[in-house]
């Protein structure tokens, strides 16, 4: 009985470590520029001629005074939220 509990605990620990490693492996990116707009859910930054809108939430760590005009560097991750896969096109038949 005790060895079964130890085995289950070991599997749970291994799963936790594997999921932590997978999350840590997610590539991060950066964008730097002046803030164009800021609100509770988004920060807009000017990058060259483009406007970048980066989502944020209560867990976003902010250091300094985040306001319009401030120069910021934002670190972010790209994560898929939905994927719609379709079958590959069949190659055309040759005569």
N, C-alpha and C positions, 0 to 999 in steps of 0.2 A: 504494500500500500504506500509506504513511504517513498519507494523508488519511483512509483507511478507519479506521485506529486512532484518529485524532483524532476522527472522527465518533462512533465507538463510545464513546470516553471522554466525549465531550460528552453523549451520551444517558444514560450512566450517572450523570454528575454532575447532569443535569437531573432524573432520576428520584429521586436521593437528596435533592435540594433540595425536590422536590415532596412526598416522603413526610415529610420533616422538618417542612415547613410544615403538612401535614395533622395530624401529631401535636401540633404546637404549638397548633393551632386547637381542640383538644379542650377543652371548657369545664370549668373547675374549680369546685368547691363547697366550702363550709366548714360545719363543725358545731363548736360550742363548748359545753363543759359539764364536769362532774366525771367522772372515770374511775370506772366501776363495776367493771370487770374488765379484766385485761390478760394476754395470753399471747403466745406466739411467732407466732401466726397471726391475732390479732384484738385490737381495742381496743373495749370497750363504754363508751359515754358516755351520760349522762342529758341529754336535750334536752327540757325541759318535763316532761311526764308520760311521755314515750316513751323507750325504751331503744334506742339506735342501736348496731349492731355493724358496725364497719368492718374489713374484712380488711387484713392487713399481711403483708409478707414481709421478707426480708433487705435489700431495697433501700429500704425505708421509712426516710426520714431523721428521726431523733429528736433534738431538742435539749432539754436539761433532764432532770429526774428523772421518768420516766414510771412512775407507780405509782397504785394505787387511792386515790381522794380528790383527786388533783391536778387542777387546772383546766387543760384542754387546748383548743387549737383545732386541728382536724384538717382538712387540705386533701385533698380526694379528687376522683376523676373517675368518671363513670358510663360504662361501656363494655359494649356488648352482647357476650355470650359465645355466645348461640345465638338464632336467630330461626326460628319455625315459622309460615310464611305459609300462609294458607288462602284459597281463592277467595272473592271478595265474594259476599254473598247477592244473588240475583237479585230485582229488584223484583217485587212482586205484580202479576198481570195485572188490568187493570180491564175491566169489561164495558161 
